[in-house]
Amino acid sequence: EEEEEEEEEERVQRGNAAEEESSSSSDDDLSDDDLVKEYNEIRRDDAQILSKSQLRTEDDRAKGLAIISQRKIWERALNVRIRVQKLLASANKMPQVRNSRAIRIDFLFLL
């Protein structure tokens, strides 16, 4: 938005400079060809400014879509981590190898 405001100010300054030039010289000095050339230059400048602002808008849209995609990936990764954390917590509650022999003996003793 700031850049657009700066570009608008530049356009106004160019217009003021053109008015000063035209007021300093008489209207008879400018031919139709000169006016057409000046008009075409102004249109070209406006078209360049418009294309720059459109590119910025497209870039901003692409960045926004990338951020949305990154958030979705982050949420999925977090969900996987939570599930794996629960799995590992349950696995840590299982008997260790060195204790499994004692558990087997106790189990056989009960039979």
C-alpha positions in Angstrom: 0.0 0.0 0.0 2.8 2.4 0.8 4.4 1.7 -2.6 1.1 2.4 -4.3 0.9 5.7 -2.5 4.4 6.5 -3.5 3.6 5.7 -7.1 0.5 7.8 -7.0 2.6 10.7 -5.6 5.1 10.2 -8.5 2.2 10.3 -10.9 0.9 13.5 -9.4 4.3 15.1 -9.5 4.8 14.1 -13.1 1.4 15.6 -13.9 2.3 18.8 -12.0 5.6 19.0 -13.9 3.8 18.5 -17.2 1.4 21.3 -16.3 4.2 23.6 -15.5 5.9 22.8 -18.8 2.7 23.3 -20.7 1.9 26.6 -18.9 5.4 27.9 -19.5 5.1 27.3 -23.2 2.1 28.3 -25.2 -0.4 25.8 -26.5 0.5 26.7 -30.0 4.0 25.4 -29.5 2.8 21.8 -28.8 1.8 19.9 -31.9 -0.7 17.2 -32.0 2.1 14.7 -32.4 3.8 15.9 -29.2 0.5 15.6 -27.3 0.0 12.1 -28.6 3.5 11.1 -27.6 3.0 12.5 -24.1 -0.3 10.8 -23.8 1.2 7.4 -24.9 4.1 7.9 -22.4 1.6 8.5 -19.6 -0.4 5.4 -20.6 2.7 3.3 -20.7 3.7 4.5 -17.2 0.3 3.8 -15.9 0.3 0.3 -17.5 3.7 -0.4 -15.8 2.5 0.7 -12.4 -0.6 -1.4 -12.8 1.3 -4.5 -13.9 3.7 -4.0 -10.9 0.8 -3.8 -8.5 -0.8 -6.9 -10.1 2.4 -8.8 -9.7 2.6 -7.8 -6.0 -1.0 -9.0 -5.6 -0.2 -12.3 -7.2 3.0 -12.7 -5.1 1.0 -12.0 -1.9 -1.6 -14.5 -2.9 1.0 -17.2 -3.6 2.7 -16.4 -0.2 -0.7 -16.7 1.5 -1.4 -20.1 -0.1 2.1 -21.3 0.9 1.5 -20.2 4.5 -1.8 -22.1 4.6 -0.1 -25.2 3.2 2.7 -25.0 5.8 0.1 -24.7 8.6 -1.7 -27.8 7.4 1.6 -29.7 7.2 2.5 -28.5 10.7 -0.9 -29.6 12.1 -0.5 -33.1 10.5 3.0 -33.5 11.8 1.9 -32.4 15.3 -1.0 -34.9 15.2 1.5 -37.7 14.2 3.8 -36.8 17.0 1.0 -36.9 19.5 0.0 -40.4 18.4 3.6 -41.7 18.3 4.1 -40.2 21.8 1.1 -42.2 23.1 2.4 -45.3 21.4 5.9 -44.9 22.9 4.5 -44.2 26.4 2.5 -47.5 26.2 5.5 -49.4 24.9 7.6 -48.1 27.8 5.1 -49.7 30.2 5.8 -53.1 28.8 8.1 -55.4 30.7 11.8 -55.2 29.9 13.8 -58.2 28.5 15.6 -58.8 31.8 12.3 -59.0 33.7 10.6 -61.2 31.2 12.3 -64.4 32.5 10.9 -63.7 36.0 7.5 -63.1 34.6 7.5 -66.4 32.7 8.6 -68.3 35.8 5.8 -66.7 37.8 3.3 -67.4 35.0 4.4 -71.1 34.8 4.2 -71.4 38.5 0.6 -70.3 38.5 -0.3 -73.0 36.0 
